[in-house]
Amino acid sequence: MKLEIACFNPRAVEIAVKAKADRIEYCQNYDQGGVSPPAGEVGQIKKKIDTPVFVMVRPRPGNFIYNKEELREMAKTIDRMKAAGADGFVFGILDQANELNVKDCEILVKTAWPLPCTLHRAFDDTPDKIKSLHEALNCGFSRILSSGGKGNVEDNIKAIEMLILTASDQIILMPGGGLRSHNIDMLKAAGATEFHSSCITSQESLLPDSEEICRIKHKLLS
């Protein structure tokens, strides 16, 4: 079982890695839901750690419907992050109906190849999660980050269980959104094998709580 920690600055990465996070999702602008970080920052981080770093590819806050210029910028971001040493990417593109934009997602997955891609919580905005899961699989995504719908993981535990069952061993359904040590057991019981959390206890520092990471890790290993 693996724990991915969302980090928003280099110090957060240091804390998460020391607490034995299995993977880092790296981005900036926590208050806006995360956007692409500077490639130079990613490069500096990767010089210091061996832990996999998946980089968010999101050119702006707001919705996940992007114009052609924004899509070109996303592809350029992937190329820059590859050169900086990124181990994978996190993104999601929707159409005007909030359905997964299969064509443009496929283009970015191919741009990222051979590195793996995670479909982020844009997935939770889609009206038919089962349909979107199959589309994500066909696009070539390796995993889906989801809270099971609007709200957090505790609100949607039954939906998460159904998505994990549908995903089977074809694609990883990784619960995230309000995930903490007090609810990790119910997500394990739902069949999850990978988990996502920021473990942030203070929004002033935006640093993860190392003790909370250790508590989650302990429960994953028990």
N, C-alpha and C positions, 0 to 999 in steps of 0.2 A: 504494500500500500504506500502511496506517495502523497506528500503534502507540498502543495505549491503556495508560496507566499507572495502576495502582491506588494511590491515595494515602489516607493515614489522618490527616493533619493539614495545616494550611495551609502550613507550611514545606515539606512534601513536594510540594505543588502548585507552589510557587514553583520548586523544583529541576526538577521534571518539565517545566514550561512553558519554562524557560530552556534545557533540553536538547532542546527542539523536539518534545515529545510531541504527538501529533495529537489526543488526547482524554484526559480524566481520568475515571476511575471513582472517585467519592468516597464514603467510608464511615468508620466508626470501629470500634475494638475488633478490631484485627488478630488477636489471640490467639484470638478466638472466631469467626473467619471473616468478620467484618464485619457491622455492623448499621447502621441508619439514623443519619446524623449530625444535628446540630442544624441546623435551617433557617436560623437566624441566621448560622451559620458559612458555609453555602453562599452566602448573600446577600453576605457580606463578600468571599468569594473571587471571586464573579462581578462585583463592582464593580472588581476589579483586573485581570481577564484576559478575553480574548476566546476562548480555547481552550474548546471544548465540555466541559461537565462533566455527566456522567451520575451520578445519585445512587442509591445502593443503598436499596431499600425493604425493610427486614427488621426487624420489631419486637423480635426477641429472637434470641439464639443458639440452637443446637440444630437440631432437624429443621425441615422445611419444610411441615409440616402445621399449618395455622392454624385457630383457632376463629373464630366470627362476630365476636367483639369485636376480635380481632387483625386480621381482614380489614377491619373498619371503620377501625381505626387506620391501616392501610396506605393506604387510600383518602384519609384525611385528610392523611397524610404527603405523598402525591403533590400534593394541593392546596397544601399549605404550600410545598413545594419549587418548584412552578410559580411561585408568587408571589415566591419568593426568586431566581428566574432560572435554575433548572436547565434543561439542554438535553435531557435524556432521563433514563430510569430503568432500574434493574437490579433484577430480582426473579424469584422462582420460587415456585410453590405446587404441592405434591403432595397426593395423597389417601392414604388409609390403606394402599393397596397400593404406594405410591411411584410411581404413575403420575402423569402431569401432570394437575393439576386444571384441566381446560379451562374449565369454567364460571367459576371464580373468577379465573383468569388473564385471560379475556376481559373481565371486569368492570373489572379494574385497567388493562388496555390501553386500554379505552374512557375510563376516568377520566383517563388520561395524554394522550389524543389532544388536539392533533395532534403531541405530542412522541413520539419513538421509544422503544421499550422493548427491552431485552436480557433474554433468559432466562438467568439465571446458572447456576452449576454444580449447582444442584438437578437439572438435566438429567442429570448424570452418575450420579445415584442411581436413575434410572428403568431398569427391566429391559430395555426394548426401545427402543434409541436411535433407530432408523429411524422407528418409530411415533411416538415423542415429537417427532422433528424435524417430521414432517408436522403433528402437533397444534399445535406451536409456530407454525408457519406459518399455520395456520387461525385461531389466536388473535389474530394480528396482530403478533407479535413481529418486529422488524427483524433481529435477530441472536441467535445462541446462543453463549454462552461455554462452552467445553468442553475438558476434557483427554482426551476420548475414552473416559472410563470411570474406574474407580478408579486411583489413581496419578497420574503426571504425563504430560506430552505425549510424552516419549521412550518411556515404557512402552506408549503406545497409538497410535503413529504410523500403523499400518495402519488402525485404527478411525477415526482423524481423516481419513485420506485417503478412506475410504468415505463418511463423513458429508459431507465437502466435495463429493464427487461427487454424492451424493444431493441436497444442498442446491441445487446448480447455481447459477443466478442468481436463485432464488426467495427465499432467505433467506441471510444471511451466517453461516457457521460460523467463529467466531473462537477459535483455539486459545489456551489459557492454563492455567497450572499448571506451574511449573518451567521456564517459557520464558526462555531467556537467549541471549546472542549466540552461544554455542557450538552451539546446536541450531536456530537460526532458519533455517538453510539447508534442513534436512530438512523443515521446515514449509512453506517456500516451495515446495519440490519437490512437496509433497503438494497444492498448489493453494491454500493460504491466501492471503488478501489483507488480512486484518486480524489483529492480534496483540495479546495481552494479557499484561502482566507487571507485577510490583511493582518489580522491579530492586532489592529490598532486600538489602543485604549485611550490615547490622547490625540485629538485632531489638531492640537497646536504643534506638536512635534512631528506628527505623521510617521512615528516610529513604531514598529511592531513590538509587542510585549514578548520578550524572550521566554519568560516563564510560561506564558500561554501557549507558545509554539511547542515548548517541551511537554506541556500537559497533553496537547493534541497528539504529538508524536508517541507519547507513552501509551495512549489509548489505541493508537493504530497498531502498535507493536504487541499489545496484550491480547 
